[in-house]
Amino acid sequence: MIEMQPPEPPELEPDKIRALIDYADRMAAFMEAEMELAGQLGRATPESDLNELVEGWRFTAQGLRDSYDGRF
């Protein structure tokens, strides 16, 4: 069996990590608001369905939190 260790996240200043997590959270919220607005305006189309992108941003934020041991 091959033993492998996962890579360690880069050493970043805590404020930089928090900023990246916040950015990912805000992008998810922004895209959700865009979808809601498109629906309210009657302009919802398959192209304006951003659910997969929203989930990607949420995944990114959670991945950053997990990578830094949930400290953020």
C-alpha positions in Angstrom: 0.0 0.0 0.0 1.3 3.4 -0.9 1.2 5.9 2.0 0.5 9.4 1.0 -0.1 12.5 3.0 -2.5 15.3 1.9 -0.8 18.5 1.0 -0.8 21.2 3.6 -2.5 24.5 2.9 -0.2 27.5 2.3 0.8 29.6 5.3 -1.3 32.7 5.1 -2.0 35.5 7.5 -5.3 34.9 9.3 -6.9 38.1 7.9 -6.1 36.9 4.3 -7.8 33.5 5.0 -10.8 35.3 6.5 -11.0 37.6 3.5 -10.9 34.6 1.1 -13.7 32.8 3.0 -15.7 36.0 3.1 -15.3 36.6 -0.6 -16.6 33.1 -1.4 -19.5 33.5 0.9 -20.4 36.9 -0.6 -20.1 35.5 -4.1 -22.6 32.8 -3.3 -25.0 35.3 -1.8 -24.6 37.7 -4.7 -25.4 34.9 -7.3 -28.4 33.8 -5.3 -29.7 37.4 -5.3 -29.1 37.6 -9.0 -31.2 34.5 -9.6 -34.0 35.7 -7.3 -34.1 39.1 -9.0 -34.2 37.5 -12.5 -37.2 35.4 -11.3 -38.9 38.4 -9.8 -38.5 40.3 -13.1 -39.8 37.4 -15.1 -36.4 37.0 -16.8 -35.4 33.6 -15.4 -33.8 31.4 -18.1 -31.7 28.2 -18.0 -28.7 30.5 -18.4 -29.6 32.4 -15.2 -29.8 29.3 -13.1 -26.6 29.7 -11.2 -27.2 27.0 -8.5 -24.1 25.0 -9.5 -21.9 28.1 -9.2 -23.5 29.0 -5.9 -22.8 25.5 -4.6 -19.2 25.8 -5.9 -18.6 29.0 -4.0 -20.1 27.5 -0.9 -17.9 24.4 -1.4 -14.8 26.7 -1.8 -15.6 28.6 1.5 -16.1 25.4 3.4 -13.0 23.9 1.9 -11.0 26.9 3.1 -12.5 26.6 6.6 -11.7 22.9 6.7 -8.2 23.3 5.3 -7.4 25.7 8.1 -8.8 23.4 10.8 -12.1 25.3 11.2 -10.3 28.2 12.8 -12.1 30.6 10.6 
